[in-house]
C-alpha cells in the first residue's frame, strides 16, 4: 500500500483544477486559484450543450490546459483513451494506467483521474493505491466529491462515461508573469474565434455563441433544468476567477496595461452579475438531481443574453491586453 498523506482534492465545480490545485499544494507550489484558472485559460472558457447537458464544463479538448501549465510552474503527464476506441486492448490500457499511477506515486507525484467514484462522474485526486497479499494490483485510493477507496483497478474507465484518464503533476520552472498572461489570453481569443481547436463535439457551442445557445434552450423549453443550474454555477465560478485573475495580473504587472485590465475586469464582472442572478433563479440542488425535467425561463434567457453582450466586450478587451503584452 502507498498513500501520499496530506494530498487532497480542493473543492471546485471545475474538478480538474481542484485536483491540480490539491496536487500543487501537496508539492508546496503556491499558485492562487485565480492564477490557475486564468493562466490555463479556463476562467474565460464556455462550453454549452444544446440541451444544457451537464457535460459542458468537461466535454471539450482540454489539451490547452496542459499546454499552458508549464508557464505556471507545473507539467501534467498521463493519457486519456475511450473504452470504445481501445477495443480489445482496453484491459491492457487499464494495466498501463495502474503502472503509471503506481510509479508516479512512488516518486511522490500527485495523480488524478476521471470517475473514481461510480455515482459522480468527475475528476478525483488519486492519493494512493493498495495491493493484495501477493503484491498484485488491488485498487486506487481517491479524494473528491466522494472520497475513499480502494476502487478496483479493473473498474477505472469502465463505469459510466467509460473514458480512462490518469494524470500526474510534476513541478517545473514557471515562466515570467507577462508570458503567463500573454499566452493564456492569446489562446482564449484565438479559440473564441475558431473554437474547433478546443471544442469539436457536435451539439455544443462556445464563447458568446454558447450564451446565445443557452438562452435559446431556455426560451424553447428544451433545457435540462438541473443541467442548466449546474452550468450556471460552474461558469459563474470561472467568471469570478476571471475577474480575480485580471486584478491579480494588474498587481503583478503594474503599469503595463492597467486601463485595459480594468476594462476587461469590468466586463467580466458584468457577466458574473448576470450569472449570479441566473443561479438565484434556479439554484443547484445536488441532493435531488434530476436529468430529465425541462425548464422554460424567459427571465433567465434575458440574463444570459446580457451576459453574452458583456462577454463579447470582455473578449475584445482580452485581445487588446494580449497585443499590449
C-alpha positions as CSV (number, residue, x, y, z in Angstrom):
1,X,0.0,0.0,0.0
2,X,1.1,3.5,-0.7
3,X,-0.6,6.8,0.2
4,X,0.6,10.4,-0.1
5,X,-0.5,11.7,3.2
6,X,-2.0,15.2,3.0
7,X,-2.8,15.0,-0.7
8,X,-6.4,16.0,-1.0
9,X,-8.8,17.5,-3.7
10,X,-9.7,21.2,-3.4
11,X,-13.4,21.5,-3.9
12,X,-14.3,23.1,-7.2
13,X,-17.0,22.7,-9.8
14,X,-14.1,22.6,-12.3
15,X,-12.9,19.5,-10.6
16,X,-9.9,19.0,-12.7
17,X,-8.4,22.3,-11.5
18,X,-9.4,21.3,-7.9
19,X,-7.3,18.1,-8.5
20,X,-4.4,20.2,-9.8
21,X,-4.6,22.7,-7.0
22,X,-4.6,19.9,-4.5
23,X,-1.5,18.4,-6.1
24,X,0.3,21.8,-6.3
25,X,-0.5,22.4,-2.6
26,X,0.9,19.0,-1.7
27,X,4.1,19.7,-3.7
28,X,4.5,23.1,-1.9
29,X,3.9,25.2,-5.0
30,X,1.7,28.2,-4.1
31,X,-0.5,29.2,-7.0
32,X,-3.7,31.0,-6.3
33,X,-6.9,29.7,-7.8
34,X,-7.4,32.8,-9.9
35,X,-3.9,32.5,-11.4
36,X,-4.5,28.8,-12.0
37,X,-7.9,29.4,-13.7
38,X,-6.6,32.4,-15.7
39,X,-3.2,31.0,-16.7
40,X,-4.8,27.8,-18.1
41,X,-7.5,29.8,-19.9
42,X,-10.3,28.0,-18.0
43,X,-11.5,31.3,-16.4
44,X,-12.6,32.5,-19.8
45,X,-13.9,29.2,-21.3
46,X,-17.6,28.5,-22.0
47,X,-18.9,25.3,-23.5
48,X,-22.7,24.7,-23.7
49,X,-24.7,21.7,-25.0
50,X,-27.9,22.5,-26.8
51,X,-30.0,20.8,-24.1
52,X,-27.8,22.2,-21.2
53,X,-26.5,18.7,-20.6
54,X,-24.1,18.8,-17.5
55,X,-21.2,17.6,-19.6
56,X,-20.5,21.1,-21.0
57,X,-17.8,22.0,-18.5
58,X,-15.8,18.8,-19.1
59,X,-16.7,17.7,-22.7
60,X,-14.1,19.6,-24.6
61,X,-10.5,19.1,-25.6
62,X,-8.5,20.2,-22.5
63,X,-5.1,19.9,-24.1
64,X,-4.6,23.7,-23.9
65,X,-4.9,23.4,-20.1
66,X,-2.0,21.0,-20.2
67,X,0.0,23.0,-22.8
68,X,-0.2,26.2,-20.8
69,X,0.5,24.5,-17.5
70,X,4.4,24.8,-17.7
71,X,4.0,28.6,-17.8
72,X,2.5,28.3,-14.3
73,X,5.3,26.0,-13.0
74,X,3.9,22.5,-13.4
75,X,3.6,19.8,-16.0
76,X,0.8,17.3,-16.5
77,X,1.7,13.8,-17.8
78,X,-0.5,10.8,-18.5
79,X,-3.0,9.7,-21.0
80,X,-6.7,9.5,-21.9
81,X,-8.5,6.9,-24.1
82,X,-12.1,6.0,-24.6
83,X,-13.0,2.4,-23.9
84,X,-14.7,2.1,-27.3
85,X,-11.6,3.3,-29.1
86,X,-9.3,0.9,-27.2
87,X,-11.4,-2.1,-28.1
88,X,-9.9,-5.4,-27.1
89,X,-6.8,-3.6,-25.8
90,X,-8.7,-1.9,-23.1
91,X,-7.7,-4.3,-20.2
92,X,-4.1,-3.6,-21.3
93,X,-4.7,0.1,-21.1
94,X,-6.1,-0.3,-17.6
95,X,-2.9,-2.1,-16.6
96,X,-0.8,0.7,-18.1
97,X,-2.9,3.3,-16.2
98,X,-2.2,1.3,-13.0
99,X,1.5,1.0,-13.7
100,X,1.7,4.8,-14.5
101,X,-0.1,5.8,-11.3
102,X,1.9,3.4,-9.1
103,X,5.2,4.6,-10.5
104,X,4.2,8.3,-10.2
105,X,3.0,7.9,-6.6
106,X,6.2,6.1,-5.7
107,X,8.1,9.2,-6.9
108,X,5.9,11.3,-4.7
109,X,4.0,12.8,-7.6
110,X,0.3,13.6,-7.1
111,X,-2.1,12.0,-9.6
112,X,-5.7,12.4,-10.6
113,X,-8.1,10.6,-12.9
114,X,-11.6,10.5,-14.3
115,X,-14.6,8.9,-12.5
116,X,-13.0,7.2,-9.5
117,X,-16.5,7.0,-7.8
118,X,-19.4,5.3,-9.5
119,X,-22.1,7.8,-8.6
120,X,-20.4,11.1,-9.6
121,X,-18.6,11.2,-12.9
122,X,-15.9,13.8,-12.4
123,X,-12.2,14.2,-11.7
124,X,-10.7,12.8,-8.5
125,X,-7.3,13.1,-6.9
126,X,-5.6,9.7,-6.7
127,X,-3.6,9.8,-3.5
128,X,-2.7,6.1,-3.0
129,X,-3.1,2.5,-4.1
130,X,-3.4,-0.9,-2.5
131,X,-2.1,-4.3,-3.4
132,X,-3.2,-7.8,-2.4
133,X,-1.2,-10.2,-0.2
134,X,0.8,-11.4,-3.2
135,X,1.7,-7.8,-4.3
136,X,-0.7,-7.8,-7.2
137,X,-2.8,-4.6,-8.1
138,X,-5.8,-4.1,-6.0
139,X,-7.3,-0.6,-6.1
140,X,-7.0,3.2,-6.1
141,X,-7.4,5.5,-3.1
142,X,-9.0,8.8,-4.0
143,X,-10.3,12.2,-2.9
144,X,-13.0,14.3,-4.5
145,X,-16.8,14.8,-4.3
146,X,-16.7,11.4,-2.7
147,X,-13.5,10.1,-1.1
148,X,-12.2,6.7,-0.1
149,X,-11.5,3.5,-2.0
150,X,-10.0,1.3,-2.9
151,X,-11.6,1.3,-6.3
152,X,-10.8,-2.0,-8.2
153,X,-8.1,-1.0,-10.8
154,X,-10.0,-3.1,-13.4
155,X,-13.0,-0.8,-12.9
156,X,-11.3,2.5,-13.9
157,X,-12.6,3.8,-17.2
158,X,-15.5,1.2,-17.3
159,X,-18.1,2.8,-15.0
160,X,-20.4,5.4,-16.7
161,X,-18.8,7.7,-19.2
162,X,-16.2,4.9,-20.0
163,X,-13.2,7.1,-20.5
164,X,-9.9,6.0,-19.0
165,X,-7.9,9.1,-17.8
166,X,-5.0,9.2,-15.5
167,X,-2.5,12.1,-15.0
168,X,0.4,13.1,-12.8
169,X,1.5,16.5,-11.7
170,X,5.2,17.5,-11.6
171,X,6.8,20.8,-10.9
172,X,8.9,22.8,-13.3
173,X,10.3,26.4,-13.5
174,X,7.5,28.9,-14.1
175,X,7.5,31.5,-16.9
176,X,7.6,35.2,-16.3
177,X,4.1,36.6,-15.4
178,X,3.9,38.6,-18.6
179,X,4.3,35.3,-20.6
180,X,1.7,33.6,-18.5
181,X,-0.9,36.3,-19.2
182,X,0.0,36.8,-22.9
183,X,-0.1,33.1,-23.8
184,X,-3.3,32.4,-21.9
185,X,-5.2,35.3,-23.4
186,X,-3.9,34.7,-26.9
187,X,-5.2,31.2,-26.7
188,X,-8.5,32.3,-25.3
189,X,-9.1,34.9,-28.0
190,X,-7.9,32.6,-30.8
191,X,-10.3,29.8,-29.8
192,X,-13.2,32.1,-29.2
193,X,-12.9,32.9,-32.9
194,X,-12.1,29.4,-34.2
195,X,-13.5,27.1,-31.4
196,X,-12.9,23.9,-33.4
197,X,-9.4,23.8,-31.9
198,X,-10.8,23.2,-28.4
199,X,-14.4,22.3,-29.0
200,X,-15.0,19.6,-31.6
201,X,-18.1,17.8,-30.4
202,X,-21.5,18.2,-32.2
203,X,-24.3,19.9,-30.3
204,X,-22.1,22.3,-28.3
205,X,-21.3,26.0,-28.7
206,X,-18.6,28.1,-27.0
207,X,-18.0,31.7,-26.1
208,X,-20.7,34.3,-26.7
209,X,-22.4,31.8,-29.1
210,X,-22.6,29.4,-26.2
211,X,-24.5,32.0,-24.2
212,X,-26.9,32.5,-27.1
213,X,-27.5,28.8,-27.4
214,X,-28.1,28.6,-23.7
215,X,-30.7,31.4,-23.9
216,X,-32.4,29.8,-26.8
217,X,-32.7,26.5,-24.9
218,X,-34.4,28.2,-22.1
219,X,-36.7,30.1,-24.4
220,X,-37.8,27.0,-26.2
221,X,-38.0,24.8,-23.1
222,X,-35.5,22.2,-24.2
223,X,-33.1,23.0,-21.4
224,X,-32.5,20.3,-18.8
225,X,-33.4,22.1,-15.5
226,X,-30.7,20.7,-13.3
227,X,-28.1,20.8,-16.1
228,X,-28.9,24.5,-16.5
229,X,-28.4,25.0,-12.8
230,X,-25.1,23.1,-12.8
231,X,-23.8,25.0,-15.9
232,X,-24.8,28.3,-14.3
233,X,-23.0,27.6,-11.1
234,X,-19.9,26.3,-12.9
235,X,-19.5,29.0,-15.4
236,X,-20.1,31.6,-12.6
237,X,-17.1,30.0,-10.8
238,X,-15.0,30.5,-13.9
239,X,-16.0,34.1,-14.5
240,X,-15.4,35.0,-10.8
241,X,-11.9,33.6,-11.3
242,X,-11.6,35.7,-14.5
243,X,-12.2,38.9,-12.6
244,X,-9.8,38.0,-9.9
245,X,-7.1,36.8,-12.4
246,X,-7.3,40.2,-14.2
247,X,-7.0,42.0,-10.9
248,X,-4.1,39.8,-9.9
249,X,-2.4,40.5,-13.2
250,X,-2.7,44.2,-12.6
251,X,-0.9,43.7,-9.3
252,X,1.8,41.6,-10.8
253,X,2.4,43.8,-13.9
254,X,1.8,47.3,-12.7
255,X,1.7,50.0,-15.3
256,X,1.8,47.7,-18.3
257,X,-1.8,47.7,-19.4
258,X,-3.8,48.9,-16.3
259,X,-6.6,50.6,-18.3
260,X,-7.3,47.5,-20.5
261,X,-7.2,45.2,-17.5
262,X,-9.6,47.3,-15.6
263,X,-11.9,47.5,-18.6
264,X,-11.8,43.7,-19.1
265,X,-12.4,43.1,-15.4
266,X,-15.4,45.4,-15.6
267,X,-16.9,43.4,-18.5
268,X,-16.4,40.1,-16.8
269,X,-17.8,41.5,-13.5
270,X,-21.0,42.2,-15.6
271,X,-21.0,38.6,-16.8
272,X,-20.7,37.5,-13.2
273,X,-23.6,39.7,-12.2
274,X,-25.9,38.1,-14.8
275,X,-24.8,34.6,-13.9
276,X,-25.4,35.2,-10.2
277,X,-28.9,36.3,-11.0
278,X,-29.3,33.2,-13.2
279,X,-28.1,31.0,-10.4
280,X,-30.5,32.7,-7.9
281,X,-33.5,31.8,-10.2
282,X,-32.7,28.1,-10.2
283,X,-30.2,27.2,-7.5
284,X,-28.3,23.9,-7.9
285,X,-29.7,21.2,-5.6
286,X,-27.4,18.1,-6.0
287,X,-29.3,16.1,-3.4
288,X,-32.3,15.9,-5.7
289,X,-30.5,15.8,-9.0
290,X,-32.9,15.3,-12.0
291,X,-31.5,14.9,-15.5
292,X,-34.9,14.7,-17.2
293,X,-37.1,17.6,-16.1
294,X,-37.0,20.5,-18.6
295,X,-37.0,24.2,-17.9
296,X,-38.6,27.2,-19.7
297,X,-37.4,30.6,-18.4
298,X,-37.6,33.8,-20.4
299,X,-36.2,35.6,-17.4
300,X,-33.1,33.5,-17.2
301,X,-32.7,33.7,-21.0
302,X,-32.7,37.5,-20.9
303,X,-30.0,37.5,-18.2
304,X,-27.8,35.2,-20.4
305,X,-28.2,37.4,-23.5
306,X,-27.0,40.3,-21.4
307,X,-24.1,38.1,-20.3
308,X,-23.3,37.3,-23.9
309,X,-23.1,41.0,-24.7
310,X,-20.7,41.6,-21.9
311,X,-18.7,38.5,-22.8
312,X,-18.1,39.9,-26.3
313,X,-16.8,43.2,-24.9
314,X,-14.6,41.3,-22.5
315,X,-13.1,39.2,-25.2
316,X,-12.3,42.4,-27.2
317,X,-10.5,43.7,-24.1
318,X,-8.5,40.5,-23.7
319,X,-7.4,40.8,-27.3
320,X,-6.2,44.3,-26.6
321,X,-4.3,43.1,-23.5
322,X,-2.6,40.3,-25.4
323,X,-1.4,42.8,-28.0
324,X,-0.1,45.2,-25.4
325,X,1.9,42.4,-23.7
